[in-house]
């Protein structure tokens, strides 16, 4: 059994626990959380530091993306392998380069950005490029609540609660509709200006709408519509499409757990999902998997 | 540059040549064919044996699936890496087990069943299972001409020419509609009986239709509609769908060529595509690929 710790216990962390409890390959040794007030969740001990746990093979890091680099570096340097769903696309290649020597030095494995985008969508984008090297891929998200954008919106001063909806406008163009509950004293104008300046929102059409209760809007359904039209060899008009309609944190959690399994099978180093053989994500006998899926 | 030979020069072989000629990473050292009567095609020499060529890094095997095992074994034992699109699903796991020690012994790499199904569809099926481990995947093919089934139909005694169409009936159930031109003296009844007994057709609803000219029916368009509905962790109703509409031999050829590139990056042994990191199929700088696609 793989001994896993859950690091961070927000939305994703709770769904990771759900997933680990039914996965045949894992045992959950503990939850590391600064904010969870319970001593045990589903029989799993909650601690403040990973040092308070026994041996951990892999930590599933469910912290906010902005905290991921420091947390992962710390865990790796203790020799603990990690997976995370770091989702700031422009910083992934750099993060991999930073973590790779740390992981190798410690004899550990880090699989980064292992959610659905970045993550499984990245695998599909890479696969489609191998199938039609010339052409254009469009990734259209939603409509659905973006977890990363919602966390970023909540971090804006003056925001009491927030929900960021991603609305696909086609050809990889998106509208962000951000519903905010304000702290008393905050103004919608100030919050809107700060939010639109944030890196998460700066490149998209963004609308900020003030509501009295964000909670009643919350639905974890999300999706993607990823298309590629391109050229295989010298033959044009090759058309590909991947769509999904999913519970977002449940899918992210499942991919993290599948990636934690894969982390046990890689040589020390830092990887993105497109660098990991897909079979390594799956439970069970290799020959049986090949017989069933190839 | 990777020195590639094309082994077999039917439909797939011709599109592999098209693809290699525009790929930045390959040089084509020769075509091995028993039937091609030209001395050169597009400036590439046609020879009867791979031994007549200089150094070959990888042979792209475009023989009929039934000939693939023997051809690949022979090439591997000469130390030449191989890729093929062997498509008899029930024999893939066994073929891999047979070829793996041969490849290791020779210090070569063999990537088998690297077309679109088996091949890229297998990668998608494996990825979807990592995203939702419980559930059902349906792979619906066509409508389109099946290359493997057409070759099998042509091999039936009494058949002068044939075309096998795959018609999807939903939930992975297919109808085969086989158009045949008969040799003089052959009867439709005899041909139909032999064809329905063939392993390629025995498990599907099969209709055999006699026509006077198969050539006018031929269109290489094909497609797939692959769906999975399943459970991520403990969360149900996760829905996924992959569809494509493609020129079939052009796509198969492109995946073979991308896989030949990947073969240069693996340790000696025999692999299916789900065992190969997807990034290895792509041309270019690893960091740049990660920046662009992850």
Interface residues (C-beta under 8 A of the other chain):
Chain A: X15 X16 X18 X19 X21 X22 X23 X89 X92 X93 X96 X97 X113 X116 X118 X120 X122 X123 X124 X125 X126 X127 X129 X130 X131 X132 X133 X232 X233 X234 X235 X237 X238 X239 X240 X241 X242 X243 X244 X245 X246 X247 X250 X251 X253 X254 X255 X257 X258 X272 X273 X274 X275 X276 X277 X278 X279 X281 X282 X283 X287 X289 X290 X291 X293 X294
Chain B: X15 X16 X18 X19 X21 X22 X23 X89 X92 X93 X96 X97 X113 X116 X118 X120 X122 X123 X124 X125 X126 X127 X129 X130 X131 X132 X133 X232 X233 X234 X235 X237 X238 X239 X240 X241 X242 X243 X244 X245 X246 X247 X250 X251 X253 X254 X255 X257 X258 X272 X273 X274 X275 X276 X277 X278 X279 X281 X282 X283 X287 X289 X290 X291 X293 X294
